Amino acid sequence: MTIIDHATCLGLLDAYLDRELDPARRAAVQAHLEQCAACTAQFEGLQRWLASVSSTAPRFALPNSLTHLMHELDAPSAPRRVWPWRHWLAPLCSVALLAMALLLYVRSPEVSPQLVDEAVSSHVRSLMGQHLNDVASSDRHTVKPWFTGKLDFSPPVTDFAGAGFPLLGGRLDYLQHQAAAALTYGHGKHLINVFVLPTEQPDSPRQRMDSRGYNLVSWRQGHMQFIAVSDVEAGELERLARLLSPDSPTGPEATHQ
């Protein structure tokens, strides 16, 4: 049986959940999950996210006029009527589906539930073991250069000790199937993870949310996605987010269970 490492397993979890893997790779992922608690936690988070989307996604009923028309067209015993505009039916349905997809996109949150779940899981894992930081330092001139060559982008690194948020260090992480930077800050007795990863999406305002008992603030700025996670009070976490992104406005709050 093929043996896969931790990073490879994380990259295959989506395909494993969707049953898209060939038998050999599926068996390799299954074997890894049986002995890796971190990957198992990530897989269970994906399952919860999929169940949440399936149960909460909005559903739209067909208009009565269109339902009646479809029944007439499908009725085997009904005499066929000539509809001079039938050739417009398919384009009209396509436009309606496009409008519904656009509505769902506009109503969707700025940050995906999957990213929220991954960030919380990574935050919890960092507190459970001895891997909070790969580079432990409050000196930004030590932490920022450490990421050079390890990432294909340069995360902003600043110490906010004067504002009550001392920089503790940083580490490499893995979110949304790509390498990410994790910056760690302290605030009293609390630890804060600020995850930074590249994105093609446009800038977005700060968005407060909570998940599994943790507070989060997420925003996009300068082709980078930021998501801060901690058990610190929500207002204090947003204060750190404002220090990290002084030009980003605050968006609506969202709650994730």
N, C-alpha and C positions, 0 to 999 in steps of 0.2 A: 504493500500500500504506500502511495506517495505521502510523504510527511511535509507539511507546510508550516511556515513560521507565523508569528503573531500578525505581522503587517499584511502578509498575503491573505490570511484568514479574514481580517477586517475588510480587505478589498473585495472579497468574494461573498460577503454576507448578503448583500442585496440580491445577487443572482441565486444564492442558496435559498433565500426566502421565497423567491418567485419560481423555484424549481426549474431554473434555466441551465444548471450545470450538468455536464456529462457524469455518468455513474462514478468514474474514478475520482473526479474532483469533489463530487458530493460526498463520497465516502471519506475523503481526506479532511474536508471541512467538519464533518460529523465527528471524526476521531479527534480533531483538535478541540472542538467544543467540549468534548467529554473530559478534557484535562485542563482546560483554560477557563478560569472563572471570569476573567475580564472580557474575553470574546463572548462568553455565554451571556454576560450582562448586557453587552452591546446588542446581541441578537434578540434577547428578550425585549429590549427597548424598541427595536425595529418592529417586532410583532405587536407591541402595544400601540405604536404609532399607526401601523396599518389598520388595526382594529378601530382606533379612534377616528381615522379618516373615513372608514367605511360606515361608521355609525353616525357621524356628525355632518358629512358632506350634504349640502342641500340637494333636494330632488325636485324636479319641475314637472308638473302635469301638462299633457298636451291640451291645447285649446279644444273646446267642445266641437267647434266647426271642423277642425282638422281630424279629430277622432271620428266624427260622423262621415267625413269624406273617405277615410281609410276603410271604414266598415263597408261602405258602398262599393268601393273598388275591389275589396276582397270577397264580397258575398258571392258564392258560386251560382246561386239561383236568381240573383237580381239581374234584370236586363241592363246591358251595358249602355251607359249614357255617353254621349260625345261631349267631352269637356274641351273646348277650344283652347283653354289655357293650361292643359295638363303638362305641356312641355316646360311650363314655368315651375311646376311643383318641386322638382329636385333642387333647382337653384334657391327657391324660397326656403326650403328646409335647411340647406347649407348655410344660408344667411342667419336663420334662427339659431342653429347650433353654434355658429361663430359668435353671435351676440351672447349666448348663454356662457360660452367659454370665457369671453371677455369679462362678463359679470363676475364669474368665479375668480378670475385673476385679480380684478379690482378689489374684491372683498377678501382676498387671501391675506394673511398676515405678512409683514415685511420679513419675518424670519420663519423658516420652516419648522414644524414640530419635530422633525427628525434632527435638525441641528440643535434645537433646544435640548432634546433628550441626550444627544451625544455629548454636549458640553457639560450637562449635569453629571453624567456618568464619569466623564474624565475628571471633573472636579472631585467627585467622591473618591475615585481611585487614587488621586494624588494625595489625599489626606489619609488613606488607609495604609500606605506603604512608606518607603523611604525615598520616593522619587518625586518630591515636590519640585526640585530644581536640578537641572543639569549643570547650571552655572549659578552659584549662590553668591550674590554680591548686591550692594546698594549703589554701586558705581555704574551709571549708564554707559560710561566709556569702557567698561569691562563687559557688561551684558550685551550691548548692541553689537559690538564686533564679533562676539561669540557666535551669533547667528549667521555671519557671513560665510558663504559657501555651503551652508546647510539648508538654506531656503532659497527659492528663486525670487524672493522679494525681501524688502528691508522693513521689518516692523518698527514702529516708533517706540522708543524706550525713554522714559523720563522718571525721575525720582520725585515723589511728592511728599517727602517726609515733613516738610514745613506745613503742609495742609493736613497732616495726620495719616497719610498713606505712604509709608516708607516702601521703597522698592526692595524686594527680597531676592529676586533673581529671575531666571527663566529656564525654559526647557523646550524640547521639541515635542510635538503632539501630532495627532492624526485625526482630522475631522473632515467629514464630507468627502472621503476618499482622496484626501490630499494632505500633505505635510502642513502643519500649522505651528505658529509660535504661541507659547503660553507664558505670559508674564505674571509673576506673583507679587502681590502687595499685602501688607499687613494693615490692620486697623483695630487697635486695641488687642483683644484676644482672637480676633477673626482673621481668617485667611481669605484672600480674594484671588481668583484666577481670571485673567483677561486673555481670551483666546483671539488670535489675529490670523486671518487667512485671506488669500487673494480672492477677488470676485470680479466678474464681468458686469455685474449689475450696477445701476446708478446709485448715487449717494441717497441715503434715507435718514430720517430723523431718529433720535434715540427713542426706543420703545421699551417700556417696563413690562415685566411679566413675572410669573412665578411658576415653578414646576417642582413637584416632589419635595416641597418644604424649603426650597431655595429660591432666592430672588435673583433675577437676571435683568440686565440692560443690554440691548443690542442696537447697533447702528452700522451704517456703511459710509465710508468716507475715503476718497482718494483711491478707489479700486481695492479697498480692503474692507473685509467684514470683521467687525468687533463684537464680541459677546462676553460680558463680565458676569461671573457667577460667584455667589457667596451666601452664607447664612446671615450676613450683616443686614441691618435694617435697610429697607428699600430706598429710603431717601438718602442715606449715606452712600449706598452703592451708586446711585445716580450722581451724587456729588463727585465721586471719582470719575464717572463717565464724562461729566462736564469738564473736568480737568484734562482728560485725555482728548476730548473733542470740543473745544470751546466754541467752535463755529457751527456745531450741529444743533438744530432745534430739537425740542422734545416732542415726540409724537404721542398718539393715544396709547393708553395702557391696554395690555392684553393679559389674560390669565390662562395658563395651561395647567391641567391637572396631571 
